[in-house]
Amino acid sequence: MFGNLNLGDMGKMLEQVQEKTQEMEKENENKVFTAKSGAGMVSVSINGKGETVDLNIDDSLLEDKDSLQILLISAINDAFKMVEDNKKNSAMGMLNGFGDIGNMFGGNK
């Protein structure tokens, strides 16, 4: 399985993975994901680092605490899911750029 393993190549690949990961993290910091609930009565914006950067609540919800809580939870969960999906998609895209990983380990002879 590891008969053709070249540690020098593996070290170079690990450095490339680290560099790509850092680039991806910087790109994601600048992205903002916005989720809405209650037909737009609540909107939450979260950046790629998972920090809430904006929150908007329709004034009509200020008198209905239960509805406000439900809509906030929904919008926050949706926004965090967007961030996580973006991270997964970015990671998969990065790994696809290293198509010869299998060759390093003798998998594609």
N, C-alpha and C positions, 0 to 999 in steps of 0.2 A: 504493500500500500504506500509506504513512504520511501520506496527504493530510489525514486528519482527526485527526492526532496533536496532542493538547493537552499541552504539556510541564508545565503546572500540574497537570493531572489525573494525569499520570504521576508527578510528584514526590509527590503525595498518596498515590498507590497504593503507591509504594516505601516511604514512611513507614509505611503500614499493614502492609505485608509485614514490615518490620523489627520492628514492635511485636508482630505475631502470632508471628513466629519467636522472639522473646524470651520471650513467654508460653508457647509450646510447649516451649521448652528448660527453663523453670522447672517446668512440669508434669511433664516427663519425668524431671527430677532426683529427684522423689519416688516414681517408679514403681520397683518391684523385680520382676525377672523371674527365675524359678527353673526350672531344668532338672534333671531326674534321669536317671540311667543305671543300668544293672545292676539293674533292678527296685527302684530307690530306694536302692541301696547307696551311691551317690554323688549328692549334690545340690550345685548351685552356684547362688548368687543374685548377680545383677548389677543395678546400678541403671541408670537411663536415661542416665547419663553414661558408662556402660561400665566402671564400677568394680566389682570383685568385693567384695561386702559380706558374704558368708557362704559357708562351705564345710563340708559334712558328709561324713564318710567312715565307712562301717561298719567296725568293728574287725576283722572277718574278712578284710578286704582288706589289712591291714597286713603280712601275711605273703606276699602275692602281688603283688609289685611290677609285673609285666607287666600283670595284669588291672587293677590300680589305675590305671596310666598310661593304658590304653585307655579306661577308664570316665571318668577325669578329662577327657581330651581330648574325648570325646563330649559330656559334660555342659557343658563350657565352650563348645564350638562351638555347641551348641543354645541356650544362654543368650544368647550374642552374636547369634545369628540372631534371637532374639526381640526384642532391643534394636533391631537394624537394621530389622526388619519394623515395629516400632512407630514408628520415625522416619519410614519411608517412608509409612506410613498416616497419620501426623500431618501430614506435608507435603502429601500428596494432599488430605486434608480441608481444610487451610488454603487450598490453591489453588482447591478447589471453592467456597470462600466468596467468591472473586473471579471470579465467573462472567462479568463484563463485560470481562475482559482483552482478548478478541478485538475488542470494540467500540472500545477505545482505539486499536487499530492499523487500524481501518477494515475489519476482517474480516467483521463481521456487519451489512451495510447493508440 
